[in-house]
Amino acid sequence: MKNFFIVANPLKDREGLYSNRICQYIKNMGGTCSIYSYELIGNACNYTDCKNIPEGVECIIVLGGDGTLIQASDDLNGLNLPFLGVNIGTLGYLTDTDMANVYDTIDLLFKDQYLIDERMMLNGQIYRDDKLIFEETALNDVVLNRSGNLSIMEYDVYVNDEYLTTYMADGVILSTATGSTAYSLSAGGPIIQPNANLILMTAICPHSLNSRSIIFGAEDCVTIVIKDNKKAADRRVATFDGEKFIDCLPGDKIKVCRSKKIAKFIKTNKASFLERIRDKM
């Protein structure tokens, strides 16, 4: 592997300092490398799309934190290329290396000494009056949440079209094992080994004394129906990996199943997932 494309978070890689160093190192090794000229719009980063990737690229190097890596993998998932995450952010559950070790990591890639870690993704569909109005994939999670006043919402939950329960809560998170260390963790959900294939459901601030996260099989489909709360004028918002938003109405159905797409991440770091968890506790 010697042909690379770099995507960097402009808020963390000021003036391309890190990306230019890495790119020059790759070229000095006899490889090819190009850097995406990102566009910064307000506080949002428009990283890239598939049309910006040159032919022959074998790996996409992403500089930033987990959020940068997730957004880049969402944008470029259609290319079926592996991603190498370089942590210059805060958490780094997904990233394989950091700036202190990135050159050693690149050496391993040139020697083809790496593994590909495949992660399950979710496919989310939103129906209104039984018509599909929105569809998107997510690596971490699909979140249905209120946006506005502080009234509690009600959500009916169905699994494979069978009624399960009704939540009185601020919202509901449906996540992959990868996403178990994201919003779901903040909402009290469990940490799950990231290569497990499953769907995790966690209520956000449930009005209940015994609400717990529920784990479903990877082949299950979970549907959430927004109940009409006449006392609440709040908007409901569905988000996909915290990046793509769509407003929802009472009666809308959000159906989440396993996606046919997968995310591929390069792994050279021998540290186990449990070791990473210990380091961050």
N, C-alpha and C positions, 0 to 999 in steps of 0.2 A: 504494500500500500504506500503510494507516494504522491497521489494527486488529491489536493485538499481545497476546501472552500471555507472561509472563516466568516462567521456571523458574530458580531459583538454588541453587547448592550452599551449604547453611547453614553449612558449616565455613569457607567462604571469603567469604561475604557475611553477615557478622555483623550480626544485628538488621536485616537487609534494607537496609543502608546504600546499596549500589550500586543494587539493584533499585528502591527507592523513588525515587531520583534519576532513573533512566532513565524510570520510569513517569510521573513528573511532567513530565519534558521532553516526552514524547510527547503528553500531554494538553494542554500549553501550545501544542503545534504544531497542535492541533485533532484529534488522533487519539484512539483508545480503547485502553486498556491495563488489564490486570488481572494480579495477581501470585498465583502459587500459594502457599497456606499449607502449606509442606512439613512433613513429619513426620520428626523425627530419632529413630532407634531405635538406641541404642548408638552405634557409629561408622558405621552404615549410613544412607544417605539414601533414604527412600521419596519420590521426586520427585513423581510424578503419574501419572495414567492418563487415558485418552481422555475419560472421563466428566466430568473437571474442566474441560475446555476449552469456553468459551462459543461459541455460534454466531457466525459472522461473522469469527472470527479468521483472519488471513491469514498470520501469521508467528509462530513461537515463538522468543523470544529466550532463550538459555541462558547463564547466567553461571557460569563455573567454568573447568575445564581440559578437556582432551580426554576424560577419563573421564566428566565430568559430561555433556558433549555426547553421548557414545555412549550412556550409559544413558538419557538423555531421549529420544533418537531411537529407541532400542529400545522404550521404554514407549509412545511416541506415534506409531509408524510407521504405524499403521492409519488415521491421519487424512489422510495424503497432503499434509501441510503442510511448507513449507520451514523450516529452522532457521538462525538466525543465532547463531553462537558468539562469545561475548565472553570473552576470556581473562583470568581473574584467578587462573590456576593457574600451572603451571611450563612445560610443553612447548608446547602450542598449535599442533600441526601442523594440526588441523582447524578451529580457530577462525579467524574472518575478521578480527576486530578486537580491541581492548583498551579499557580504561576511558579511556585518553588520547585515543582516536579514536572512541569509540562514538557521540558526538553527531553528528559529521560523517557517520558511517555511516548513522545514522537519517535524517538530512537526505536522503541519496541514496535511501533506501527510499521516502520520501514522494514523491520525484520519479520513482520507478520506474526508477532508474538502477542496475540490479543484474543479475547473471546467476544462474541456478540450476545448481549443480554436482551432477549425479546420480552416486551411488556404488552400485556393486554390493554386494549382501549375500549371505550364505550361509544355506542351510537345512541344519540338522543333525538327523539322526534316529538314535535309539539303539534297536537291536533286541536282544531277549533271547529265545532259543529261537524265533527267527523271528517274534516278535511285537513290534510297535512299542510301546515303553514311554515314549518321551519325544521331543518335537520342539520345536525352537526356532530362531529366526533370530539371526544375528549380523552386525554391521557390520565388526568387526575380525577376529575369529578364533574358531575352535572348537579347544580344546586338550584333549588327552587326556594326563593326567599321573599319576604315582604320588603317593600320599599316605600317608606312614608311614615305614617303615624304608628303608635305602639300597640295597636289592637292585635290580639292573637288570631291566627288564621287556622282553618281546619282543612285537612288534606286526607282524602280517602286513598288508601294504598291497596293495590291489587298485584298479585304475583301470578303470572301466567293466566291472567284473566280471572283469578279467584280472589275474592275479597279477603284481605288480611286484617286491617285495622284502620282506625281514623286517628290521626295525630292532631292535637291542638298544640300548635307550636309556631315559632317564628318562621320555620322553614324545614326543608328536608334535603339531606345530602346523599347522593348516590355516587359512590366512588369505587375505583379499582383498588387493588392492593397497593399500587404505586401511590395513589392518592390518600392512602390511610395516614400518611405523615403530614398531610396538608390540612385543609379546613376541617375535615372530619376529626382529626386529632385535637384541634382546638375546641371542638364541640363535645369532647369526651369520648370519642371513638377509640378503638384499639389500634395498636400498631401491628401491621401484618407483613410477613415476609413478602417482598415486592414481586417475586416471580410466581406467586400464587395467582391462579385464575379464578376470580370470584367477583361478586358485586356486594359492596358493603353499604348498608343504609343506616344513617344516623340522623336523628331529629335535632333541630337547632332550638335550644332553649324550650324543651317541651313542658307543657303545663301538666305534669304528671309526676308521681312519686316513684314510679317503677319503669320508666322508659329506658330501654337499652338498645344499643346498636344490634342490627340483625345482619347476618351474612347469608347470602344466597349463592347458588351455584352459578358458574360462568354462563351456562346455557339458559338460565332463567331470564324472564323479562319482567321488569317492575314498572307498573303504571301508577302515576300519581294524578289524582283528579282534584282540582281546586274547588272546594265547596264555596257556595255563595254565602258570605257573611254580611248581612244587611247593615250590621252595626259598624262595619269597617269599610272605610273608603280607600284603604291602602291599595297601592299597586303591588302586583306580584311580578317578580323578575326571575327568569331562568338564566343562569350563567353557565358557560362551558369553559372549564379551566380558568375561570376568573377573567376571561378576555372577551368572549363574545356574549352579548346580552340581548334578550328579547323580552318585551313586556307581555305578561299573561293576564287573562281575564278569568273570572269565575266560570267554571264549566270546562275550561281547557284541560286537556290530558297531556301529560308528559310521559312518554314511553321510553324507557332506557333498557337497552340490551347490549350484548357483546358485539363489538364492531368486527367487521371482517379485516380491518386494518390492524397492524401492530406497529409499535415503536421499537426501533433497534438502537441500543446504546453500546458503545465500545467499553469493554472492561479490561483494564490492565492492572488495576490496583488489587492486590491480594487481600486487602482488609475485608473481612466478612461484613455482612449487613449488621450482625449483632455488635461487632466492634464499633461500627459507625454509630449505632444507637447509643452505646455506652459513652462514646466521646461527646455526644450531644446532650446527654442527660445532666 
